[in-house]
Amino acid sequence: MSAIIRGLCRVRSAPALRDVTMTQRANLSNHPAKEPLGPAETVVGLVMFSLAILGPSGWILANLESYKKKD
């Protein structure tokens, strides 16, 4: 029985072992942006990232007393 299981594992892993030579490349660019960002777009982006990171933790801290209650 174990020989059958080993054979199945070998067959299933064989394609993964054959694709070792395939290389993955990241999509990197060494050119400047086609349209530079303005100050307003930069501020909006920074505000959105700040809200996404700090918003949930601020909500939890603001409502901490209601979370402590056992109803």
C-alpha positions in Angstrom: 0.0 0.0 0.0 2.8 2.4 0.8 4.4 1.8 -2.6 1.2 3.0 -4.3 1.1 6.1 -2.2 4.8 6.8 -2.9 4.2 6.3 -6.6 1.2 8.8 -6.5 3.3 11.3 -4.7 6.1 11.0 -7.1 3.8 11.4 -10.1 2.1 14.5 -8.6 5.4 16.2 -7.6 7.2 15.4 -10.9 5.9 18.5 -12.9 6.9 20.7 -10.0 10.4 19.3 -10.1 10.8 19.7 -13.8 9.9 23.4 -13.7 13.0 24.4 -11.7 14.6 26.1 -14.6 11.8 28.6 -15.1 12.7 32.0 -13.7 10.3 34.6 -12.6 11.0 38.3 -13.2 9.4 41.2 -11.4 7.9 44.0 -13.4 10.3 46.7 -12.5 10.8 49.9 -14.4 13.8 52.1 -14.4 12.1 55.0 -16.1 10.5 58.0 -14.4 6.7 58.2 -14.2 4.9 59.4 -17.4 2.8 61.9 -15.4 4.3 63.0 -12.1 2.0 63.2 -9.0 0.9 66.6 -7.8 0.9 67.7 -4.2 -2.9 67.1 -3.8 -2.6 63.5 -5.0 0.3 62.9 -2.7 -1.7 64.3 0.3 -4.8 62.2 -0.6 -2.7 59.1 -0.8 -1.0 59.6 2.5 -4.3 60.4 4.2 -5.9 57.2 2.8 -3.0 55.1 3.9 -3.0 56.6 7.4 -6.7 56.0 7.7 -6.4 52.5 6.5 -3.7 51.7 9.1 -4.8 53.8 12.1 -8.5 53.8 11.6 -9.4 50.4 12.9 -7.1 50.7 15.9 -8.5 54.1 16.7 -12.0 52.7 16.5 -11.1 49.9 19.0 -9.5 52.3 21.4 -12.4 54.7 21.2 -14.9 52.0 22.0 -12.8 50.1 24.5 -15.2 50.5 27.4 -18.1 49.0 25.4 -15.9 46.0 24.6 -15.0 45.5 28.3 -18.7 45.2 29.2 -20.1 41.7 29.6 -23.7 41.6 28.5 
